[in-house]
Amino acid sequence: MKCKQWIGLIISTVAVTSFQATAQEQYYDFGFVGLDGKYSQSVFTEEQGSFSVVPDIFYYGEYGFVDGGLVNVSVLPYLGISGQWRFAEVSNDVDSLPSGIEDRDGNGELGITLGTVGARLTYLHDVTNVHDGYELQLHLGYKFDTPLTGFTLTPIAEVDYRDKHLSQHLYNVSATESIASGLNEFEADGSFVYKAGLVGIYSFTPKWLGLIKLDVEHHDSDSSLIQRDLAWGLSLGVTYKFTN
């Protein structure tokens, strides 16, 4: 990744963070936990979408934040230690992969986050010796009130840069896999993933919330493993607000 791209991502995050820190005060110390029913379609399969039940957790407060699988512990204002488990993306457990393609294992990651839950730049590196690569995430989101009392909407945008090692772990097609699957042999370099989403939250009661989520993503790689341009998911869930 070129130095100018790094600098651009950092400047963008710092600029938006200063705005978010003030504008999102009303959502500080806000957290919920629950379950979603999700219907989704992966970029790695041509098969129809699949249904799953997934946990849903969010928290933003004094000591950091939890946003889905990403956990961040604050050590300084706008700086925290982050970690997550990267669940397998290329696996027959979650996709219907072409015959002859091997599963790619998930891995544990640690790194740092600059910013807030709504405007952040996160660096995560594999610490479980699965691929020894890293990902750089630029994430932006903002919660809006709506004319419907108790209902908010949060548009989200994210750009992820995956280095050569992580990209090869996910997108490579070896000579053996190519022969077995009929896909073209492929060796990956660094790549980008572009994500967008919309989250709606409705307060049934002061403690019980209903959620609806729509998300899409595009993997900018020429790998023959990628079977479609866009992945998407639609989720409905009920969660319990555990903060005051």
C-alpha positions as CSV (number, residue, x, y, z in Angstrom):
1,M,0.0,0.0,0.0
2,K,1.5,3.4,-1.0
3,C,2.4,5.9,1.6
4,K,0.0,8.5,0.2
5,Q,-2.9,6.1,0.6
6,W,-2.0,5.5,4.3
7,I,-1.8,9.3,4.9
8,G,-5.1,9.9,3.1
9,L,-6.9,7.3,5.2
10,I,-5.4,8.7,8.5
11,I,-6.3,12.4,7.7
12,S,-9.8,11.4,6.7
13,T,-10.4,9.5,10.0
14,V,-9.0,12.3,12.2
15,A,-11.1,15.0,10.5
16,V,-14.3,13.1,10.8
17,T,-13.5,11.9,14.4
18,S,-13.5,15.4,15.7
19,F,-17.0,15.9,14.4
20,Q,-18.3,12.6,15.6
21,A,-17.0,13.1,19.1
22,T,-19.4,16.0,19.6
23,A,-22.3,14.9,17.4
24,Q,-22.6,11.5,19.0
25,E,-22.6,12.5,22.6
26,Q,-26.3,11.5,23.0
27,Y,-25.4,7.9,22.1
28,Y,-22.4,7.7,24.5
29,D,-22.8,4.8,27.1
30,F,-25.1,2.9,24.8
31,G,-25.1,-0.9,24.5
32,F,-27.3,-3.8,23.6
33,V,-27.1,-7.6,23.1
34,G,-29.4,-9.9,21.2
35,L,-30.0,-12.3,18.3
36,D,-30.6,-11.7,14.6
37,G,-32.1,-13.9,11.9
38,K,-29.9,-13.2,8.8
39,Y,-30.4,-14.1,5.2
40,S,-27.1,-13.6,3.2
41,Q,-25.3,-14.2,0.0
42,S,-21.5,-14.6,-0.2
43,V,-19.3,-13.5,-3.1
44,F,-17.6,-17.0,-2.9
45,T,-20.6,-19.0,-4.1
46,E,-23.1,-19.1,-7.0
47,E,-25.6,-20.9,-4.8
48,Q,-28.7,-19.3,-3.3
49,G,-28.4,-17.3,-0.1
50,S,-28.5,-19.0,3.3
51,F,-30.3,-18.3,6.6
52,S,-28.5,-18.2,9.9
53,V,-29.0,-17.0,13.5
54,V,-26.2,-14.7,14.7
55,P,-25.5,-12.9,18.0
56,D,-25.7,-9.1,17.9
57,I,-23.7,-7.0,20.4
58,F,-22.8,-3.3,20.5
59,Y,-21.4,-1.0,23.2
60,Y,-19.8,2.4,23.2
61,G,-18.6,4.0,26.5
62,E,-15.8,5.2,28.7
63,Y,-13.6,2.1,28.3
64,G,-14.0,1.7,24.6
65,F,-16.4,-0.1,22.3
66,V,-17.7,-3.4,21.0
67,D,-19.0,-3.3,17.5
68,G,-20.0,-6.8,16.3
69,G,-16.8,-8.9,16.5
70,L,-14.4,-5.9,17.0
71,V,-13.5,-5.2,20.6
72,N,-11.6,-2.0,21.4
73,V,-10.2,-1.0,24.8
74,S,-9.3,2.7,25.2
75,V,-5.8,3.6,26.4
76,L,-5.9,7.3,25.5
77,P,-8.6,9.6,24.0
78,Y,-9.3,8.4,20.5
79,L,-6.7,5.6,20.8
80,G,-7.3,2.0,21.8
81,I,-6.1,-1.6,21.6
82,S,-8.3,-3.7,19.3
83,G,-8.9,-7.4,18.7
84,Q,-11.2,-9.7,16.9
85,W,-11.6,-13.3,15.7
86,R,-11.8,-13.3,11.9
87,F,-14.3,-16.1,11.2
88,A,-13.7,-18.2,8.1
89,E,-14.9,-16.4,4.9
90,V,-13.9,-19.1,2.4
91,S,-15.3,-22.4,3.9
92,N,-17.9,-24.9,3.1
93,D,-19.2,-24.3,6.6
94,V,-20.5,-20.9,5.5
95,D,-20.4,-21.2,1.6
96,S,-21.0,-23.8,-1.1
97,L,-17.5,-23.6,-2.5
98,P,-16.6,-25.1,-5.9
99,S,-15.5,-28.7,-5.6
100,G,-11.7,-29.0,-5.0
101,I,-11.3,-25.7,-3.1
102,E,-9.8,-26.1,0.4
103,D,-11.3,-24.3,3.4
104,R,-9.4,-21.2,4.7
105,D,-9.2,-21.2,8.5
106,G,-10.3,-18.2,10.7
107,N,-7.7,-16.4,12.8
108,G,-7.2,-14.2,15.8
109,E,-6.1,-10.6,15.3
110,L,-4.8,-7.7,17.5
111,G,-4.0,-4.1,16.7
112,I,-4.9,-0.5,17.4
113,T,-7.8,1.8,16.6
114,L,-7.6,5.6,16.0
115,G,-10.9,7.4,16.4
116,T,-14.4,6.6,17.8
117,V,-16.9,3.9,17.2
118,G,-18.5,6.0,14.4
119,A,-15.3,7.2,12.7
120,R,-12.2,5.0,13.1
121,L,-9.1,3.7,11.5
122,T,-8.2,0.2,12.7
123,Y,-5.1,-1.9,12.1
124,L,-5.4,-5.6,12.8
125,H,-2.6,-8.2,12.5
126,D,-2.8,-12.0,12.6
127,V,-1.4,-13.2,15.9
128,T,-2.3,-16.9,15.5
129,N,0.2,-17.7,12.7
130,V,-2.5,-18.6,10.2
131,H,-1.4,-16.2,7.5
132,D,0.7,-13.5,9.3
133,G,-1.0,-10.7,7.3
134,Y,-2.9,-7.6,8.3
135,E,-6.0,-5.6,7.5
136,L,-6.5,-1.8,7.7
137,Q,-10.1,-0.7,8.1
138,L,-11.5,2.8,7.6
139,H,-15.0,2.8,9.1
140,L,-17.6,5.6,9.1
141,G,-21.1,5.6,10.5
142,Y,-23.6,8.2,11.8
143,K,-26.9,7.7,13.7
144,F,-29.8,9.9,12.6
145,D,-33.2,10.4,14.4
146,T,-36.2,10.0,12.1
147,P,-39.8,11.5,12.2
148,L,-41.0,8.2,13.6
149,T,-40.6,8.4,17.4
150,G,-38.1,5.9,18.8
151,F,-36.7,4.9,15.3
152,T,-33.2,5.8,14.2
153,L,-31.2,5.1,11.0
154,T,-27.4,4.6,10.8
155,P,-25.8,4.6,7.4
156,I,-22.4,2.9,7.4
157,A,-19.5,2.9,4.9
158,E,-16.2,1.0,5.3
159,V,-13.0,0.4,3.2
160,D,-10.7,-2.5,4.1
161,Y,-7.2,-2.9,2.8
162,R,-5.9,-6.5,3.0
163,D,-2.2,-7.0,2.6
164,K,-0.6,-9.6,0.4
165,H,-0.5,-12.3,3.0
166,L,-4.1,-12.0,4.1
167,S,-5.2,-11.7,0.4
168,Q,-3.3,-14.8,-0.6
169,H,-4.8,-16.7,2.3
170,L,-8.3,-15.9,1.1
171,Y,-8.1,-15.5,-2.6
172,N,-5.3,-17.7,-3.9
173,V,-6.1,-20.7,-6.1
174,S,-3.3,-23.2,-6.1
175,A,-2.3,-25.4,-9.1
176,T,-3.8,-28.4,-7.3
177,E,-7.0,-26.5,-6.6
178,S,-7.2,-25.3,-10.1
179,I,-7.0,-28.8,-11.5
180,A,-9.6,-30.1,-9.0
181,S,-12.0,-27.3,-9.4
182,G,-11.6,-26.1,-12.9
183,L,-11.0,-22.5,-11.7
184,N,-8.1,-20.5,-13.0
185,E,-4.9,-20.6,-10.9
186,F,-4.4,-17.3,-9.1
187,E,-1.8,-15.6,-6.8
188,A,-3.2,-12.6,-5.0
189,D,-1.6,-9.3,-4.1
190,G,-2.9,-6.7,-1.7
191,S,-6.6,-6.0,-2.2
192,F,-9.5,-3.8,-1.1
193,V,-13.0,-4.7,0.2
194,Y,-15.7,-2.0,0.0
195,K,-18.7,-2.2,2.4
196,A,-21.9,-0.2,2.9
197,G,-24.9,-0.7,5.1
198,L,-27.9,0.7,6.8
199,V,-29.0,-0.1,10.4
200,G,-32.5,0.7,11.7
201,I,-33.2,0.6,15.5
202,Y,-36.7,0.9,17.0
203,S,-37.3,1.2,20.7
204,F,-40.3,-1.0,21.7
205,T,-39.7,-0.2,25.3
206,P,-36.8,1.6,27.1
207,K,-35.0,-1.7,27.3
208,W,-36.1,-3.8,24.3
209,L,-35.1,-2.8,20.8
210,G,-35.9,-4.1,17.3
211,L,-33.2,-4.1,14.6
212,I,-33.1,-4.3,10.9
213,K,-29.9,-4.3,8.9
214,L,-29.0,-4.3,5.2
215,D,-25.4,-4.6,4.1
216,V,-23.5,-5.1,0.9
217,E,-19.8,-5.6,0.1
218,H,-17.5,-5.8,-3.0
219,H,-14.2,-7.6,-3.1
220,D,-11.8,-5.9,-5.4
221,S,-9.8,-8.9,-6.5
222,D,-9.5,-10.8,-9.8
223,S,-9.4,-14.2,-8.0
224,S,-11.5,-16.9,-9.8
225,L,-12.8,-17.8,-6.3
226,I,-15.0,-14.8,-6.4
227,Q,-18.3,-15.9,-8.0
228,R,-20.3,-12.7,-7.9
229,D,-19.6,-8.9,-7.7
230,L,-21.6,-8.2,-4.6
231,A,-22.3,-10.0,-1.3
232,W,-25.3,-8.9,0.7
233,G,-27.2,-9.6,3.9
234,L,-30.5,-8.7,5.4
235,S,-31.0,-9.1,9.2
236,L,-34.0,-8.8,11.6
237,G,-33.4,-9.0,15.3
238,V,-34.5,-8.3,18.9
239,T,-32.0,-7.0,21.4
240,Y,-31.9,-6.0,25.1
241,K,-30.4,-2.6,26.0
242,F,-28.2,-3.2,29.0
243,T,-27.2,0.5,29.6
244,N,-29.3,3.2,31.2
